[in-house]
């Protein structure tokens, strides 16, 4: 089953802040971050059960080239939901392609 990804407003804020912080550190790092994030979201969308549960039902995976993680919950009726984060994480929401 494929999952459609929805980035919640709080996650958008986290992503903007992470991109800005990385851009302030070195030009181009924010591009690496965005590429890594896109790849992780694609992998989660394809196979959300592939990543370890880290607390309660929260699953998490690291970005390949940036010091951030993506954390998410899987809901059987709604698909995946990623939640608000600390400075080291990003959250997004995913829903099954059959659910709107």
C-alpha positions as CSV (number, residue, x, y, z in Angstrom):
1,X,0.0,0.0,0.0
2,X,1.3,3.5,-0.9
3,X,0.9,6.4,1.5
4,X,0.2,10.1,0.5
5,X,2.4,12.5,2.6
6,X,0.8,15.6,4.1
7,X,3.2,18.0,5.9
8,X,1.4,19.5,8.9
9,X,1.9,23.3,9.6
10,X,4.1,22.6,12.7
11,X,6.3,20.4,10.5
12,X,6.5,23.1,7.9
13,X,7.8,25.5,10.5
14,X,10.4,22.9,11.8
15,X,11.5,22.4,8.2
16,X,11.9,26.1,7.5
17,X,13.8,26.6,10.7
18,X,16.1,23.7,9.9
19,X,16.8,24.9,6.4
20,X,17.5,28.4,7.6
21,X,19.9,27.1,10.3
22,X,21.7,25.0,7.8
23,X,21.9,27.8,5.3
24,X,23.4,30.0,8.0
25,X,26.1,27.4,8.7
26,X,27.2,26.9,5.1
27,X,25.8,27.7,1.7
28,X,24.1,24.7,0.1
29,X,23.5,22.7,3.2
30,X,19.8,23.5,3.1
31,X,19.7,21.9,-0.4
32,X,21.2,18.7,1.0
33,X,18.7,18.7,3.8
34,X,15.7,19.1,1.4
35,X,17.0,16.3,-0.8
36,X,17.5,14.0,2.2
37,X,14.1,14.9,3.5
38,X,12.4,14.2,0.2
39,X,14.2,10.8,0.0
40,X,13.1,9.8,3.5
41,X,9.5,10.8,2.9
42,X,9.5,8.7,-0.2
43,X,10.9,5.7,1.7
44,X,8.4,6.2,4.6
45,X,5.5,6.5,2.1
46,X,6.5,3.3,0.4
47,X,7.2,1.2,3.5
48,X,6.3,2.9,6.8
49,X,6.8,-0.3,8.9
50,X,10.4,-0.5,7.9
51,X,11.7,1.8,10.6
52,X,12.1,1.1,14.3
53,X,9.7,2.1,17.0
54,X,11.5,4.5,19.4
55,X,8.8,5.3,21.9
56,X,5.3,4.0,22.3
57,X,4.2,3.8,18.7
58,X,6.4,6.5,17.3
59,X,8.8,5.4,14.5
60,X,11.9,7.3,13.5
61,X,14.5,7.4,10.8
62,X,17.5,9.6,10.3
63,X,18.3,11.8,7.3
64,X,21.3,10.5,5.5
65,X,23.5,13.6,5.3
66,X,22.0,15.9,7.9
67,X,21.8,15.7,11.7
68,X,18.0,15.4,11.7
69,X,15.4,12.7,12.1
70,X,11.9,12.2,10.9
71,X,9.5,10.8,13.4
72,X,6.0,9.5,12.7
73,X,3.0,7.5,13.8
74,X,1.0,5.0,11.7
75,X,-2.7,5.1,12.0
76,X,-4.6,2.2,10.4
77,X,-7.6,4.4,9.5
78,X,-5.7,7.5,8.4
79,X,-2.3,6.3,7.4
80,X,0.8,8.0,8.9
81,X,1.0,11.1,11.0
82,X,4.3,12.8,11.9
83,X,4.1,15.1,14.9
84,X,5.8,18.3,16.3
85,X,9.5,18.0,17.0
86,X,12.5,19.2,18.8
87,X,15.4,20.8,17.0
88,X,16.6,17.4,15.8
89,X,13.5,16.2,14.2
90,X,10.9,16.8,11.5
91,X,7.4,15.6,11.5
92,X,5.1,15.1,8.5
93,X,1.7,13.4,8.0
94,X,1.0,10.6,5.6
95,X,-2.4,9.1,4.7
96,X,-3.2,6.1,2.6
97,X,-3.9,6.9,-1.0
98,X,-7.4,5.5,-0.6
99,X,-8.2,7.8,2.3
100,X,-8.8,11.5,1.8
